[in-house]
Amino acid sequence: MSSPPPLPEQSSPVTPQKTEKPLFGDCWSCRVLSGGGLLASGGYVGMHGRRFMRQGGPASLGTVVQIMFAAGLVAWGVVVIFEPVGKTTRTA
């Protein structure tokens, strides 16, 4: 059981850079408007879930899911506004 001979070294091929355009491009006002809408809708959904609990209602599974959904909307709004993906560049 001998090992196969090593492969000859090849120079690394040049890979073309992807020019993938972000969803909202460089449109700052588009990101603020849509992200702000998501933040507002998350606040609205969360407010109604908390209002039910403030009135003395038990924290049912539906209320917990509603508050988690609101947190997801808020997080999505923050991501749309600040666009953390694609900010770093890789150097080889």
DSSP file (Angstrom, degrees, kcal/mol; ACC not computed):
  #  RESIDUE AA STRUCTURE BP1 BP2  ACC     N-H-->O    O-->H-N    N-H-->O    O-->H-N    TCO  KAPPA ALPHA  PHI   PSI    X-CA   Y-CA   Z-CA
    1    1 A M              0   0    0      0, 0.0     2,-0.3     0, 0.0     0, 0.0   0.000 360.0 360.0 360.0  86.8    0.0    0.0    0.0
    2    2 A S        -     0   0    0      1,-0.1     0, 0.0     3,-0.0     0, 0.0  -0.645 360.0-111.0 -95.6 155.1    2.1    2.8   -1.3
    3    3 A S        -     0   0    0     -2,-0.3    -1,-0.1     1,-0.1     0, 0.0  -0.567  38.7-102.1 -82.9 148.9    0.9    6.4   -1.4
    4    4 A P        -     0   0    0      0, 0.0    -1,-0.1     0, 0.0     3,-0.1  -0.304  46.1 -91.2 -68.1 155.1    0.3    7.9   -4.8
    5    5 A P        -     0   0    0      0, 0.0     2,-0.0     0, 0.0    -3,-0.0  -0.314  51.7 -94.7 -65.2 150.3    2.9   10.3   -6.2
    6    6 A P        -     0   0    0      0, 0.0     3,-0.1     0, 0.0    -3,-0.0  -0.329  40.8-110.0 -66.5 147.1    2.4   14.0   -5.4
    7    7 A L        -     0   0    0      1,-0.1     2,-0.1    -3,-0.1     3,-0.1  -0.487  38.0-101.0 -73.5 144.9    0.6   16.1   -7.9
    8    8 A P        -     0   0    0      0, 0.0     2,-0.2     0, 0.0    -1,-0.1  -0.409  43.2-105.1 -66.9 143.9    2.7   18.7   -9.7
    9    9 A E        -     0   0    0     -2,-0.1     2,-0.4    -3,-0.1     0, 0.0  -0.480  37.9-164.6 -72.1 136.2    2.3   22.2   -8.4
   10   10 A Q        -     0   0    0     -2,-0.2     2,-0.2    -3,-0.1    -3,-0.0  -0.912  25.7-107.5-119.7 148.6    0.2   24.4  -10.5
   11   11 A S        -     0   0    0     -2,-0.4     0, 0.0     1,-0.1     0, 0.0  -0.507  45.8-101.8 -71.8 144.1    0.0   28.2  -10.2
   12   12 A S        -     0   0    0     -2,-0.2    -1,-0.1     1,-0.1     2,-0.1  -0.470  38.1-120.0 -69.9 130.8   -3.3   29.3   -8.8
   13   13 A P        -     0   0    0      0, 0.0     2,-0.5     0, 0.0    -1,-0.1  -0.381  27.9-106.9 -69.7 149.3   -5.7   30.4  -11.4
   14   14 A V        -     0   0    0     -2,-0.1     0, 0.0     1,-0.0     0, 0.0  -0.653  32.8-149.6 -78.5 122.6   -6.9   34.0  -11.2
   15   15 A T        -     0   0    0     -2,-0.5     2,-0.1    -3,-0.0     3,-0.0  -0.806  17.9-119.6 -95.0 131.1  -10.5   34.0  -10.1
   16   16 A P        -     0   0    0      0, 0.0     2,-0.3     0, 0.0    -1,-0.0  -0.403  29.9-110.9 -68.5 144.4  -12.6   36.9  -11.3
   17   17 A Q        -     0   0    0     -2,-0.1     2,-0.4     1,-0.1     0, 0.0  -0.553  29.2-121.6 -74.7 136.3  -14.0   39.1   -8.7
   18   18 A K        -     0   0    0     -2,-0.3     2,-0.5     1,-0.1    -1,-0.1  -0.638  14.1-156.9 -77.3 131.1  -17.8   38.9   -8.4
   19   19 A T        +     0   0    0     -2,-0.4     2,-0.5     2,-0.0    -1,-0.1  -0.458  27.5 168.2-103.9  59.4  -19.5   42.2   -8.9
   20   20 A E        -     0   0    0     -2,-0.5    -2,-0.0     1,-0.0    -3,-0.0  -0.627  27.8-140.8 -78.3 120.6  -22.6   41.2   -7.0
   21   21 A K        -     0   0    0     -2,-0.5    -2,-0.0     1,-0.1    -1,-0.0  -0.657  20.6-113.9 -83.5 133.7  -24.7   44.3   -6.3
   22   22 A P    >   -     0   0    0      0, 0.0     3,-0.5     0, 0.0    -1,-0.1  -0.157  30.8-104.5 -61.3 162.8  -26.3   44.5   -2.9
   23   23 A L  T 3  S+     0   0    0      1,-0.3    -2,-0.1     2,-0.1     0, 0.0   0.896 120.8  27.2 -57.8 -45.3  -30.1   44.3   -2.7
   24   24 A F  T >  S-     0   0    0      1,-0.3     3,-1.7    56,-0.1    -1,-0.3   0.356  98.1-152.1-100.5   4.2  -30.5   48.1   -2.1
   25   25 A G  T <   -     0   0    0     -3,-0.5    -1,-0.3     1,-0.2    -2,-0.1  -0.319  59.7 -38.0  62.1-140.2  -27.3   49.1   -3.8
   26   26 A D  T 3  S+     0   0    0     -4,-0.1     2,-1.3     4,-0.0    -1,-0.2   0.088  96.6 129.6-104.5  21.7  -25.8   52.3   -2.5
   27   27 A C    <>  -     0   0    0     -3,-1.7     4,-1.9     1,-0.2     5,-0.2  -0.649  33.1-178.0 -83.2  96.4  -29.2   53.9   -1.9
   28   28 A W  H  > S+     0   0    0     -2,-1.3     4,-2.5     1,-0.2     5,-0.2   0.894  81.2  52.5 -62.8 -42.0  -29.0   55.1    1.7
   29   29 A S  H  > S+     0   0    0      1,-0.2     4,-2.4     2,-0.2    -1,-0.2   0.857 107.3  52.8 -66.6 -33.4  -32.6   56.5    1.7
   30   30 A C  H  > S+     0   0    0      2,-0.2     4,-2.5     1,-0.2     5,-0.3   0.918 111.2  46.5 -65.4 -42.3  -33.9   53.2    0.4
   31   31 A R  H  X S+     0   0    0     -4,-1.9     4,-2.5     2,-0.2     5,-0.3   0.908 114.3  47.0 -67.1 -41.0  -32.2   51.3    3.2
   32   32 A V  H  X S+     0   0    0     -4,-2.5     4,-2.4     2,-0.2    -2,-0.2   0.912 114.1  47.8 -67.6 -41.0  -33.3   53.8    5.9
   33   33 A L  H  X S+     0   0    0     -4,-2.4     4,-1.9    -5,-0.2    -2,-0.2   0.950 118.4  38.1 -65.9 -49.1  -36.9   53.8    4.6
   34   34 A S  H  X S+     0   0    0     -4,-2.5     4,-2.0     2,-0.2    -2,-0.2   0.902 119.1  48.1 -72.0 -39.2  -37.3   50.0    4.4
   35   35 A G  H  X S+     0   0    0     -4,-2.5     4,-2.4    -5,-0.3    -2,-0.2   0.891 111.4  51.0 -66.0 -38.5  -35.3   49.4    7.6
   36   36 A G  H  X S+     0   0    0     -4,-2.4     4,-2.6    -5,-0.3    -1,-0.2   0.874 108.1  52.7 -65.4 -36.5  -37.3   52.0    9.5
   37   37 A G  H  X S+     0   0    0     -4,-1.9     4,-2.5     2,-0.2    -2,-0.2   0.904 110.1  47.8 -63.7 -41.1  -40.5   50.4    8.3
   38   38 A L  H  X S+     0   0    0     -4,-2.0     4,-2.3     2,-0.2    -2,-0.2   0.897 111.9  50.0 -66.7 -39.4  -39.3   47.0    9.6
   39   39 A L  H  X S+     0   0    0     -4,-2.4     4,-2.2     2,-0.2    -2,-0.2   0.923 112.5  47.3 -62.7 -43.5  -38.3   48.6   12.9
   40   40 A A  H  X S+     0   0    0     -4,-2.6     4,-2.3     2,-0.2    -2,-0.2   0.906 112.5  48.4 -65.9 -41.5  -41.7   50.3   13.2
   41   41 A S  H  X S+     0   0    0     -4,-2.5     4,-2.5     2,-0.2     5,-0.2   0.885 111.1  51.1 -67.9 -35.8  -43.6   47.1   12.4
   42   42 A G  H  X S+     0   0    0     -4,-2.3     4,-2.3     2,-0.2    -1,-0.2   0.897 110.9  48.7 -64.8 -39.6  -41.5   45.2   14.9
   43   43 A G  H  X S+     0   0    0     -4,-2.2     4,-2.2     2,-0.2    -2,-0.2   0.889 111.6  49.8 -65.5 -38.6  -42.3   47.8   17.6
   44   44 A Y  H  X S+     0   0    0     -4,-2.3     4,-1.7     2,-0.2    -2,-0.2   0.928 113.0  45.1 -65.8 -46.2  -46.0   47.6   16.7
   45   45 A V  H  X S+     0   0    0     -4,-2.5     4,-1.6     1,-0.2    -2,-0.2   0.912 115.5  47.7 -65.4 -41.8  -46.2   43.8   16.9
   46   46 A G  H  X S+     0   0    0     -4,-2.3     4,-2.3    -5,-0.2    -1,-0.2   0.862 107.1  57.0 -66.7 -35.7  -44.2   43.8   20.1
   47   47 A M  H  X S+     0   0    0     -4,-2.2     4,-2.2     1,-0.2    -1,-0.2   0.900 107.0  48.3 -63.5 -40.2  -46.3   46.5   21.7
   48   48 A H  H  X S+     0   0    0     -4,-1.7     4,-1.5     2,-0.2    -1,-0.2   0.855 110.8  50.8 -71.1 -33.2  -49.5   44.5   21.2
   49   49 A G  H  X S+     0   0    0     -4,-1.6     4,-1.2     1,-0.2    -2,-0.2   0.901 113.9  44.2 -67.6 -39.8  -47.9   41.4   22.7
   50   50 A R  H  X S+     0   0    0     -4,-2.3     4,-2.4     1,-0.2    -2,-0.2   0.834 106.9  60.2 -73.5 -31.6  -46.7   43.3   25.7
   51   51 A R  H  X S+     0   0    0     -4,-2.2     4,-1.5     1,-0.2    -1,-0.2   0.903 102.9  52.1 -62.4 -39.9  -50.1   45.1   26.1
   52   52 A F  H  <>S+     0   0    0     -4,-1.5     5,-1.6     1,-0.2    -1,-0.2   0.897 111.6  46.1 -63.2 -39.8  -51.8   41.7   26.5
   53   53 A M  H ><5S+     0   0    0     -4,-1.2     3,-1.3     1,-0.2    -1,-0.2   0.855 108.4  56.2 -72.0 -33.7  -49.4   40.7   29.3
   54   54 A R  H 3<5S+     0   0    0     -4,-2.4    -1,-0.2     1,-0.3    -2,-0.2   0.808  98.7  61.8 -67.1 -28.5  -49.7   44.1   31.0
   55   55 A Q  T 3<5S-     0   0    0     -4,-1.5    -1,-0.3    -5,-0.2    -2,-0.2   0.474 128.0 -96.5 -77.3   0.4  -53.5   43.7   31.3
   56   56 A G  T < 5S+     0   0    0     -3,-1.3    -3,-0.2     1,-0.3    -2,-0.1   0.505  76.0 145.0 101.2   5.9  -52.9   40.6   33.4
   57   57 A G      < -     0   0    0     -5,-1.6    -1,-0.3     1,-0.1     2,-0.1  -0.433  54.8-102.2 -75.6 151.6  -53.2   38.0   30.8
   58   58 A P        -     0   0    0      0, 0.0     2,-1.6     0, 0.0     5,-0.1  -0.384  33.3-108.3 -71.6 152.0  -51.0   34.9   31.1
   59   59 A A        -     0   0    0      4,-0.1     2,-0.0    -6,-0.1    -6,-0.0  -0.635  50.0-175.5 -80.9  89.4  -47.9   34.7   28.9
   60   60 A S     >  -     0   0    0     -2,-1.6     4,-2.0     1,-0.1     5,-0.2  -0.223  41.5-100.2 -80.5 174.8  -49.2   32.0   26.5
   61   61 A L  H  > S+     0   0    0      1,-0.2     4,-2.4     2,-0.2     5,-0.2   0.870 123.2  55.9 -64.0 -36.2  -47.2   30.4   23.7
   62   62 A G  H  > S+     0   0    0      2,-0.2     4,-2.1     1,-0.2    -1,-0.2   0.891 107.1  48.7 -63.2 -39.8  -48.8   32.6   21.2
   63   63 A T  H  > S+     0   0    0      2,-0.2     4,-2.2     1,-0.2    -1,-0.2   0.900 111.3  49.7 -67.1 -40.9  -47.8   35.7   23.1
   64   64 A V  H  X S+     0   0    0     -4,-2.0     4,-2.2     1,-0.2    -2,-0.2   0.911 111.7  48.3 -64.4 -42.3  -44.2   34.5   23.3
   65   65 A V  H  X S+     0   0    0     -4,-2.4     4,-2.5     1,-0.2    -1,-0.2   0.880 109.7  53.8 -65.3 -36.9  -44.1   33.7   19.6
   66   66 A Q  H  X S+     0   0    0     -4,-2.1     4,-2.0     2,-0.2    -2,-0.2   0.912 110.3  45.6 -63.7 -42.8  -45.5   37.2   18.9
   67   67 A I  H  X S+     0   0    0     -4,-2.2     4,-2.1     2,-0.2    -2,-0.2   0.874 112.5  51.1 -69.7 -36.5  -42.8   38.9   20.9
   68   68 A M  H  X S+     0   0    0     -4,-2.2     4,-2.0     2,-0.2    -2,-0.2   0.893 109.3  50.9 -66.3 -38.7  -40.1   36.7   19.2
   69   69 A F  H  X S+     0   0    0     -4,-2.5     4,-2.2     2,-0.2    -2,-0.2   0.898 109.1  51.5 -63.3 -40.4  -41.5   37.6   15.8
   70   70 A A  H  X S+     0   0    0     -4,-2.0     4,-2.3     1,-0.2    -2,-0.2   0.897 108.5  50.9 -63.2 -40.1  -41.3   41.3   16.8
   71   71 A A  H  X S+     0   0    0     -4,-2.1     4,-2.4     1,-0.2    -1,-0.2   0.876 109.1  51.9 -65.1 -36.5  -37.7   40.9   17.8
   72   72 A G  H  X S+     0   0    0     -4,-2.0     4,-2.4     2,-0.2    -2,-0.2   0.899 108.7  50.0 -65.9 -40.7  -37.0   39.2   14.5
   73   73 A L  H  X S+     0   0    0     -4,-2.2     4,-2.2     2,-0.2    -2,-0.2   0.911 111.5  48.7 -63.1 -42.1  -38.5   42.1   12.6
   74   74 A V  H  X S+     0   0    0     -4,-2.3     4,-2.1     2,-0.2    -2,-0.2   0.922 111.9  48.7 -64.2 -43.5  -36.5   44.6   14.6
   75   75 A A  H  X S+     0   0    0     -4,-2.4     4,-2.2     1,-0.2    -2,-0.2   0.897 110.6  51.1 -63.7 -39.8  -33.3   42.7   14.0
   76   76 A W  H  X S+     0   0    0     -4,-2.4     4,-2.4     1,-0.2    -1,-0.2   0.892 108.7  52.2 -63.9 -39.7  -34.0   42.5   10.2
   77   77 A G  H  X S+     0   0    0     -4,-2.2     4,-2.1     2,-0.2    -2,-0.2   0.903 109.1  49.2 -62.7 -41.7  -34.6   46.2   10.2
   78   78 A V  H  X S+     0   0    0     -4,-2.1     4,-2.6     1,-0.2     5,-0.3   0.903 111.1  50.2 -64.4 -40.8  -31.2   46.9   11.8
   79   79 A V  H  X S+     0   0    0     -4,-2.2     4,-2.3     1,-0.2    -2,-0.2   0.902 110.3  49.8 -65.0 -41.0  -29.5   44.6    9.3
   80   80 A V  H  < S+     0   0    0     -4,-2.4    -1,-0.2     2,-0.2    -2,-0.2   0.908 114.3  45.0 -64.9 -40.6  -31.1   46.3    6.4
   81   81 A I  H  < S+     0   0    0     -4,-2.1    -2,-0.2     1,-0.2    -1,-0.2   0.951 124.7  29.8 -69.4 -48.8  -30.1   49.8    7.6
   82   82 A F  H  < S-     0   0    0     -4,-2.6    -2,-0.2    -5,-0.2    -3,-0.2   0.663  86.2-155.1 -91.4 -15.9  -26.5   49.0    8.6
   83   83 A E     <  -     0   0    0     -4,-2.3    -3,-0.1    -5,-0.3    -4,-0.1   0.907  15.9-179.9  44.0  69.4  -25.8   46.2    6.0
   84   84 A P    >   +     0   0    0      0, 0.0     3,-1.0     0, 0.0     2,-0.3   0.720  52.7  91.0 -73.9 -18.7  -23.0   44.4    7.8
   85   85 A V  T 3  S+     0   0    0      1,-0.2     0, 0.0    -6,-0.2     0, 0.0  -0.589  92.0  17.2 -80.2 134.7  -22.6   41.8    5.1
   86   86 A G  T 3  S+     0   0    0     -2,-0.3    -1,-0.2     2,-0.0    -3,-0.0   0.525  87.7 112.9  88.6   5.5  -20.0   42.6    2.5
   87   87 A K    <   +     0   0    0     -3,-1.0     2,-0.3     2,-0.0    -2,-0.1   0.778  65.4  67.9 -80.5 -26.2  -18.2   45.4    4.4
   88   88 A T  S    S-     0   0    0     -4,-0.3     2,-0.4     2,-0.0    -2,-0.0  -0.665  70.0-149.7 -95.6 150.2  -15.0   43.5    4.7
   89   89 A T        -     0   0    0     -2,-0.3     2,-0.4     2,-0.0    -2,-0.0  -0.946  13.6-131.2-118.0 141.5  -12.7   42.6    1.9
   90   90 A R        -     0   0    0     -2,-0.4     2,-0.5     2,-0.0    -2,-0.0  -0.735  16.4-161.6 -92.4 134.2  -10.5   39.5    1.8
   91   91 A T              0   0    0     -2,-0.4    -2,-0.0     1,-0.1     0, 0.0  -0.965 360.0 360.0-116.1 131.8   -6.9   39.8    1.0
   92   92 A A              0   0    0     -2,-0.5    -1,-0.1     0, 0.0    -2,-0.0   0.415 360.0 360.0-103.9 360.0   -5.0   36.7   -0.1
